[in-house]
């Protein structure tokens, strides 16, 4: 679905509005909070908050009890039947409205200059600066939203988790607290989604891997680097055997290529300028940089070109 079509979708509006209601609830319960951004996403919404630091100087985080209190306050706000009111404003008016919200001020500067939208994403347009207000809460936003808060089903949403998120996705920026929520048209749809998540947990490879003695992890080895146990080794061998049989039937022949190569190959193939940030850092030997390969195709091109065909 295209962006403009997505924004007309009723679930998009519902989830977007739920994010604003959540931000209102957080500000009422934690007046010192600073607001980041709060967009709708595929299965719900999120909003980023800066709660300052605790006594140890670490970023303050939300607790499960906090989420319960926020969700309770959200239901009270929803029941208030507050309309979502749109207003276009100048950059100076917006700065005055959000003078105590540093992250919003940064976004307003970007909007005024053009080149980014209200979420900090790059855009070719110079967006109109606008706000939406429900009850006493006002946010920098272009919408769209439902007509009023009571259009959000009080039994159709749930706050799910809290995660850390760097402002604007940059590790050099402050770490904010991101609350994720899910929102649906009714209680039945919400239950169906939550039930699906529970079923997925039962099939989580991290859970099954441990329970079935397939693999284990160790902090000194590193995250996402499994140590395959005997049962896991058997599974890998069986899968490789199946793959070889299917490839042979399809007429393919196997080759082998190094796991390490000079950077020249990936420069020539054109991969390095686009993928270097996602690759492991290079190692240098005798003044030459080498990379662990993230793909096989450049090697196969070399094999194909190794003799006349």
C-alpha positions in Angstrom: 0.0 0.0 0.0 1.4 3.4 -1.0 2.0 6.0 1.7 -0.9 8.3 0.9 -3.2 5.3 0.7 -2.0 4.0 4.0 -2.7 7.2 5.7 -6.4 7.0 4.7 -6.6 3.5 6.3 -8.8 3.4 9.4 -6.3 1.3 11.3 -3.5 3.8 10.5 -5.6 6.6 11.9 -6.6 4.6 15.0 -3.1 3.7 15.8 -1.8 7.2 15.1 -4.4 8.6 17.5 -3.6 6.0 20.1 0.1 7.2 20.0 -1.1 10.7 20.8 -3.3 9.6 23.6 -0.4 7.6 25.1 1.8 10.7 24.9 -0.8 12.7 26.7 -1.1 10.1 29.4 2.7 10.0 29.9 3.0 13.8 30.1 0.2 13.9 32.7 1.8 11.2 34.8 5.4 12.3 34.2 5.3 16.1 33.6 9.1 16.2 33.3 9.1 13.9 30.2 10.4 15.2 26.9 8.7 14.0 23.7 10.3 12.4 20.7 8.2 11.0 17.9 5.2 8.7 17.9 4.2 7.2 14.6 1.8 4.3 13.8 3.5 1.1 12.7 2.4 -2.2 11.1 0.7 -3.7 14.2 0.3 -0.7 16.4 2.3 2.4 17.4 5.1 3.7 19.5 6.3 6.9 21.1 9.7 7.9 22.3 10.2 9.7 25.6 13.2 11.2 27.5 12.5 10.8 31.3 15.9 12.3 32.3 18.3 10.3 34.5 18.0 8.5 37.8 20.2 8.9 40.9 23.0 7.0 39.3 23.0 9.2 36.2 21.5 6.5 34.0 18.5 7.1 31.7 15.3 6.6 33.7 13.2 3.8 32.3 9.5 2.8 32.4 8.6 -0.1 34.6 5.7 -2.6 34.1 3.8 -0.7 36.8 4.3 2.5 34.8 2.8 0.9 31.7 -0.2 -0.2 33.7 -0.7 3.3 35.0 -0.3 4.8 31.5 -2.8 2.4 30.0 -5.3 3.1 32.7 -5.0 6.9 32.1 -5.3 6.3 28.3 -8.7 4.6 28.8 -9.9 7.6 30.8 -8.7 10.0 28.1 -10.4 7.9 25.4 -13.7 8.0 27.4 -13.6 11.8 27.4 -14.6 11.9 23.7 -12.1 14.6 22.9 -12.0 15.8 19.3 -8.7 15.8 17.3 -8.3 19.3 16.1 -5.9 20.3 13.3 -4.1 23.6 13.1 -1.5 25.0 10.7 1.1 27.2 12.4 4.2 29.2 11.6 7.6 28.1 12.7 7.8 30.8 15.4 4.3 29.8 16.7 5.4 26.2 16.8 8.6 27.1 18.7 6.5 28.9 21.3 4.1 26.0 21.7 6.9 23.5 22.2 9.5 25.8 23.9 10.0 23.2 26.7 10.3 20.3 24.3 13.9 20.2 22.9 13.3 17.3 20.5 10.3 19.0 19.0 12.2 22.2 18.6 14.8 20.3 16.6 12.1 18.9 14.3 10.5 22.3 13.9 13.9 23.7 12.7 14.1 20.9 10.2 10.5 21.5 9.0 11.2 25.2 8.6 14.3 24.6 6.5 12.6 21.9 4.5 14.1 18.5 3.7 12.6 16.5 6.6 9.2 15.7 7.9 7.7 15.8 11.4 9.3 12.4 12.2 12.8 13.6 11.1 12.7 11.6 7.8 14.1 13.0 4.6 11.6 14.4 2.2 11.8 16.3 -1.1 9.0 18.6 0.1 8.9 21.5 2.5 6.1 20.3 4.7 3.5 22.6 6.2 4.0 22.9 10.0 0.9 21.7 11.7 -0.4 20.4 15.1 -3.1 18.2 16.3 -4.8 18.7 19.7 -7.0 16.5 21.8 -8.1 17.6 25.2 -5.2 19.5 26.7 -2.5 17.8 24.7 -1.0 19.2 21.5 1.6 17.6 19.3 3.5 18.5 16.2 1.7 16.4 13.5 0.2 16.4 10.0 -2.2 13.6 10.8 -4.5 12.0 9.9 -6.4 11.0 13.0 -9.8 9.6 14.0 -12.5 12.2 14.7 -12.4 11.9 18.5 -10.7 9.8 21.2 -13.7 7.6 21.7 -13.2 6.2 18.2 -10.3 4.3 19.7 -11.8 1.1 21.3 -11.0 1.0 25.0 -10.7 -2.8 24.8 -8.9 -2.9 21.5 -5.4 -1.7 22.5 -2.6 -2.7 24.8 0.8 -1.4 25.7 3.3 -4.1 25.0 7.0 -3.4 25.7 9.6 -0.7 26.4 12.9 -0.5 24.6 15.7 1.9 24.3 16.0 4.0 21.1 18.6 6.6 20.2 17.1 9.9 19.1 17.0 10.0 15.3 18.6 6.5 15.3 22.0 8.0 16.0 24.1 6.3 18.8 25.7 9.7 19.5 22.3 11.1 20.5 20.5 10.6 23.8 18.9 7.3 24.5 15.1 7.6 24.7 12.5 5.2 26.1 10.3 3.8 23.4 6.9 2.4 24.5 5.3 0.0 22.0 1.6 -0.5 21.8 -0.8 -2.4 19.6 -4.2 -1.3 18.6 -7.1 -2.9 16.7 -10.6 -2.2 15.6 -12.1 -4.3 18.5 -11.5 -6.7 21.4 -11.7 -9.7 19.1 -9.0 -8.5 16.7 -6.8 -7.6 19.7 -7.2 -11.1 21.2 -6.4 -12.7 17.9 -3.2 -10.8 17.6 -2.2 -11.5 21.2 -2.9 -15.2 20.8 -0.8 -15.2 17.6 2.1 -13.7 19.6 1.7 -16.4 22.3 1.8 -19.2 19.7 4.9 -17.6 18.1 6.7 -17.6 21.5 6.1 -21.4 21.7 7.9 -21.7 18.4 10.7 -19.2 19.1 13.9 -20.7 17.9 15.8 -19.4 21.0 13.4 -21.2 23.3 13.3 -24.4 21.2 17.1 -24.4 20.7 17.7 -24.5 24.4 14.9 -27.0 25.2 15.9 -29.4 22.5 19.6 -29.2 23.0 20.2 -27.9 19.5 22.5 -24.9 20.3 23.7 -22.7 23.1 25.0 -19.2 23.4 27.8 -17.7 25.4 28.4 -14.0 26.2 32.2 -14.5 25.6 31.4 -15.8 22.1 29.0 -13.1 21.2 25.3 -12.5 20.6 23.8 -14.2 17.6 26.7 -16.7 17.4 25.4 -20.1 18.3 27.5 -23.0 19.5 25.9 -26.0 17.8 25.4 -29.0 20.0 25.4 -32.6 18.6 21.7 -32.5 17.8 22.2 -29.2 16.0 25.1 -30.5 14.0 22.9 -33.4 12.8 20.2 -30.9 11.7 22.7 -28.9 9.8 24.1 -32.0 8.1 20.6 -33.2 7.1 19.7 -29.8 5.7 22.9 -29.6 3.7 22.3 -33.1 2.4 18.8 -32.1 1.3 20.1 -28.9 -0.4 22.8 -30.9 -2.3 20.2 -33.4 -3.5 17.9 -30.7 -4.7 20.7 -28.8 -6.4 21.9 -31.9 -8.2 18.4 -32.7 -9.4 18.2 -29.2 -10.8 21.5 -29.5 -12.6 23.6 -27.3 -10.4 27.3 -27.9 -9.5 28.9 -26.7 -6.4 32.0 -24.5 -6.0 33.8 -23.1 -3.0 35.2 -19.6 -2.4 37.2 -18.0 0.3 35.5 -16.5 3.4 38.0 -13.6 3.2 38.9 -11.3 0.2 40.7 -8.1 -0.7 38.5 -5.0 -0.7 39.4 -4.6 -4.4 36.9 -7.3 -5.4 34.0 -5.5 -3.6 35.0 -2.2 -4.9 35.0 -3.6 -8.5 31.6 -5.3 -8.0 30.2 -2.0 -6.6 29.0 -3.6 -3.3 31.4 -1.8 -0.9 30.1 1.8 -1.2 26.5 0.6 -0.5 27.1 -2.2 2.1 30.3 -1.4 4.0 28.4 0.0 7.0 26.6 -3.4 7.3 29.7 -5.5 6.9 32.2 -6.6 9.5 35.1 -4.1 9.8 38.1 -4.8 7.5 41.4 -6.4 8.7 44.7 -5.2 7.3 47.6 -7.4 6.3 50.8 -6.0 4.7 49.0 -2.8 3.8 46.1 -4.5 2.1 42.5 -4.4 3.5 40.5 -7.6 3.6 36.8 -8.2 4.3 34.8 -11.2 5.4 32.5 -11.9 2.5 28.8 -10.9 2.9 27.8 -12.4 -0.4 29.1 -15.0 -3.0 28.2 -13.4 -6.3 31.5 -11.5 -7.0 33.5 -14.7 -6.5 31.2 -16.6 -8.9 31.7 -13.9 -11.5 35.5 -14.5 -11.1 35.0 -18.2 -11.5 32.9 -17.7 -14.6 35.5 -15.3 -16.1 38.5 -17.6 -15.3 38.4 -19.2 -18.8 36.8 -18.7 -22.2 33.2 -19.9 -22.5 
